[in-house]
Amino acid sequence: NASGDTAIDWETWSAPLLQFGQASGLVVSAYDAHGRRQVGPLHSTRTGKLLAGSTLWRDDGAGTLFEQDLACQVLDHGAAVSAQFCDALRVCGMPLTRFGKTYGVAVYGWAFRDFSSPMACDRIARQIGLQGHLLWSEVRLEPPVSDVRMTVFTALLRTLVDATDRHREAIAEVNRVNRIRELFLATVSHEMRTPLAALSMRLELMKRAVPDLPEAVRIGLSLMSTHVEQEAM
């Protein structure tokens, strides 16, 4: 089951996902547990820039709706999903997990698995408000992403995502332990102040009530009072 987490800092995902996009040439986005895009789409190729200038990834664009549906499938099943936009552009999604709960989805791809054609580019262009020949002029200059390459890119992203989430798990656990420690110390300090205050008062009464105490006893009582005050601070 997907689990929403208001503590997720989505801004910290931009840099690692952008680095992955630059290394792979894929377009990358990140969605939260409610299927809302929080990061992206991040693109680094001429084709990606051309697609970004179309209606594809607008709020009500065909690409946004396609990604949202893909993200919801990942959230529902808790597993990676792959699909093709207009039977041509492959888009994949993988779950983001922390402490065993899925809190979001990384969506990546928007690449042809085989060499495209002017007809395929025309079909896509009509869906997103582009001219087919413009899309074709960019696509034909970029190599397709074969199944083997996509498998490698997926493994790379999985490693990046897992390392990032495990790092954040460790930070969250350290913060949790620190909060428990601070609460424990505050509780102990509060519980000790009452008996220490009573002990300090009794020591003062003893020194005042018995004026002829031996010097060694008076010095001992003064030392005890000093230690009690230090513990009560």
URTA-V895865 format. One record per residue. N is the residue number from 1. RES is the residue in one letter. SS is DSSP state (alpha for helix, beta for strand, coil for the rest). PHI is phi in whole degrees, 0 to 359 (* if undefined). BURIAL is I if it has 16 or more other ideal C-beta (glycine too) atoms within 10 Angstrom, else O. Layout:
n = [N & N]
res = [RES & RES]
ss = [SS & SS]
phi = [PHI & PHI]
burial = [BURIAL & BURIAL]
//
This chain:
n = [1 & 2 & 3 & 4 & 5 & 6 & 7 & 8 & 9 & 10 & 11 & 12 & 13 & 14 & 15 & 16 & 17 & 18 & 19 & 20 & 21 & 22 & 23 & 24 & 25 & 26 & 27 & 28 & 29 & 30 & 31 & 32 & 33 & 34 & 35 & 36 & 37 & 38 & 39 & 40 & 41 & 42 & 43 & 44 & 45 & 46 & 47 & 48 & 49 & 50 & 51 & 52 & 53 & 54 & 55 & 56 & 57 & 58 & 59 & 60 & 61 & 62 & 63 & 64 & 65 & 66 & 67 & 68 & 69 & 70 & 71 & 72 & 73 & 74 & 75 & 76 & 77 & 78 & 79 & 80 & 81 & 82 & 83 & 84 & 85 & 86 & 87 & 88 & 89 & 90 & 91 & 92 & 93 & 94 & 95 & 96 & 97 & 98 & 99 & 100 & 101 & 102 & 103 & 104 & 105 & 106 & 107 & 108 & 109 & 110 & 111 & 112 & 113 & 114 & 115 & 116 & 117 & 118 & 119 & 120 & 121 & 122 & 123 & 124 & 125 & 126 & 127 & 128 & 129 & 130 & 131 & 132 & 133 & 134 & 135 & 136 & 137 & 138 & 139 & 140 & 141 & 142 & 143 & 144 & 145 & 146 & 147 & 148 & 149 & 150 & 151 & 152 & 153 & 154 & 155 & 156 & 157 & 158 & 159 & 160 & 161 & 162 & 163 & 164 & 165 & 166 & 167 & 168 & 169 & 170 & 171 & 172 & 173 & 174 & 175 & 176 & 177 & 178 & 179 & 180 & 181 & 182 & 183 & 184 & 185 & 186 & 187 & 188 & 189 & 190 & 191 & 192 & 193 & 194 & 195 & 196 & 197 & 198 & 199 & 200 & 201 & 202 & 203 & 204 & 205 & 206 & 207 & 208 & 209 & 210 & 211 & 212 & 213 & 214 & 215 & 216 & 217 & 218 & 219 & 220 & 221 & 222 & 223 & 224 & 225 & 226 & 227 & 228 & 229 & 230 & 231 & 232 & 233]
res = [N & A & S & G & D & T & A & I & D & W & E & T & W & S & A & P & L & L & Q & F & G & Q & A & S & G & L & V & V & S & A & Y & D & A & H & G & R & R & Q & V & G & P & L & H & S & T & R & T & G & K & L & L & A & G & S & T & L & W & R & D & D & G & A & G & T & L & F & E & Q & D & L & A & C & Q & V & L & D & H & G & A & A & V & S & A & Q & F & C & D & A & L & R & V & C & G & M & P & L & T & R & F & G & K & T & Y & G & V & A & V & Y & G & W & A & F & R & D & F & S & S & P & M & A & C & D & R & I & A & R & Q & I & G & L & Q & G & H & L & L & W & S & E & V & R & L & E & P & P & V & S & D & V & R & M & T & V & F & T & A & L & L & R & T & L & V & D & A & T & D & R & H & R & E & A & I & A & E & V & N & R & V & N & R & I & R & E & L & F & L & A & T & V & S & H & E & M & R & T & P & L & A & A & L & S & M & R & L & E & L & M & K & R & A & V & P & D & L & P & E & A & V & R & I & G & L & S & L & M & S & T & H & V & E & Q & E & A & M]
ss = [coil & beta & coil & coil & coil & coil & coil & coil & coil & coil & alpha & alpha & alpha & alpha & alpha & alpha & alpha & alpha & alpha & alpha & alpha & alpha & alpha & alpha & coil & coil & beta & beta & beta & beta & beta & beta & coil & coil & coil & coil & beta & beta & beta & beta & beta & beta & coil & coil & coil & alpha & alpha & alpha & alpha & alpha & alpha & alpha & coil & coil & coil & coil & coil & coil & coil & coil & coil & alpha & alpha & alpha & alpha & alpha & alpha & alpha & alpha & alpha & alpha & alpha & alpha & alpha & alpha & alpha & alpha & coil & coil & coil & beta & beta & beta & beta & beta & coil & coil & coil & beta & beta & beta & beta & beta & beta & beta & beta & beta & beta & coil & coil & beta & beta & beta & beta & beta & beta & beta & beta & beta & beta & beta & beta & coil & coil & coil & coil & coil & alpha & alpha & alpha & alpha & alpha & alpha & alpha & alpha & alpha & alpha & alpha & coil & coil & coil & alpha & alpha & alpha & alpha & alpha & alpha & alpha & alpha & coil & coil & coil & coil & coil & coil & coil & alpha & alpha & alpha & alpha & alpha & alpha & alpha & alpha & alpha & alpha & alpha & alpha & alpha & alpha & alpha & alpha & alpha & alpha & alpha & alpha & alpha & alpha & alpha & alpha & alpha & alpha & alpha & alpha & alpha & alpha & alpha & alpha & alpha & alpha & alpha & alpha & alpha & alpha & alpha & alpha & alpha & alpha & alpha & alpha & alpha & alpha & alpha & alpha & alpha & alpha & alpha & alpha & alpha & alpha & alpha & alpha & alpha & alpha & alpha & alpha & alpha & alpha & alpha & coil & coil & coil & coil & coil & alpha & alpha & alpha & alpha & alpha & alpha & alpha & alpha & alpha & alpha & alpha & alpha & alpha & alpha & alpha & alpha & alpha & alpha & coil]
phi = [* & 285 & 229 & 287 & 221 & 291 & 275 & 292 & 264 & 292 & 298 & 287 & 276 & 301 & 297 & 296 & 290 & 294 & 298 & 297 & 298 & 292 & 286 & 260 & 79 & 267 & 269 & 230 & 219 & 227 & 242 & 274 & 289 & 257 & 76 & 255 & 288 & 249 & 225 & 93 & 289 & 260 & 224 & 222 & 248 & 295 & 296 & 299 & 295 & 296 & 296 & 294 & 276 & 265 & 272 & 308 & 253 & 293 & 305 & 250 & 288 & 298 & 290 & 296 & 297 & 295 & 295 & 299 & 296 & 296 & 298 & 296 & 296 & 296 & 295 & 292 & 261 & 65 & 217 & 294 & 223 & 227 & 209 & 235 & 277 & 55 & 56 & 219 & 268 & 274 & 230 & 237 & 222 & 228 & 287 & 255 & 234 & 216 & 53 & 80 & 243 & 280 & 243 & 183 & 219 & 264 & 250 & 212 & 133 & 58 & 227 & 283 & 276 & 229 & 299 & 278 & 216 & 304 & 294 & 296 & 294 & 298 & 296 & 290 & 301 & 297 & 284 & 236 & 73 & 245 & 270 & 304 & 291 & 291 & 295 & 297 & 295 & 272 & 298 & 292 & 269 & 247 & 290 & 290 & 257 & 292 & 301 & 295 & 296 & 295 & 298 & 295 & 297 & 296 & 296 & 297 & 294 & 300 & 296 & 297 & 296 & 295 & 297 & 294 & 291 & 293 & 297 & 288 & 298 & 297 & 296 & 298 & 292 & 298 & 296 & 296 & 297 & 296 & 295 & 295 & 298 & 295 & 294 & 298 & 295 & 295 & 293 & 298 & 299 & 294 & 291 & 275 & 297 & 297 & 295 & 293 & 296 & 296 & 295 & 298 & 296 & 294 & 296 & 295 & 298 & 297 & 292 & 278 & 283 & 239 & 290 & 260 & 295 & 303 & 301 & 297 & 291 & 297 & 296 & 297 & 295 & 296 & 296 & 298 & 299 & 297 & 295 & 296 & 297 & 295 & 291 & 280 & 289]
burial = [O & I & O & O & O & O & O & I & O & O & O & O & I & O & O & I & I & I & O & I & I & O & O & I & I & I & I & I & I & I & I & I & I & O & I & O & I & I & I & I & I & I & I & I & I & O & I & I & O & I & I & I & O & I & O & I & I & O & O & O & I & I & I & I & O & I & I & I & O & I & I & I & I & I & I & O & O & O & O & O & I & O & I & O & I & O & O & I & I & I & I & I & I & I & I & I & I & I & O & O & O & I & I & I & I & I & I & I & I & I & I & I & I & O & O & I & O & O & O & I & I & O & O & I & I & O & I & I & O & I & O & I & O & O & I & I & O & I & I & O & O & I & O & O & I & O & O & O & I & I & O & O & I & I & O & O & I & O & O & I & I & O & O & I & I & O & O & I & O & O & O & O & O & O & O & O & O & O & O & O & O & O & O & O & O & O & O & O & O & O & O & O & O & O & O & I & O & O & I & I & O & O & I & O & O & O & O & O & O & O & O & O & O & O & O & O & O & O & O & O & I & O & O & O & I & O & O & I & O & O & O & O & O]
//
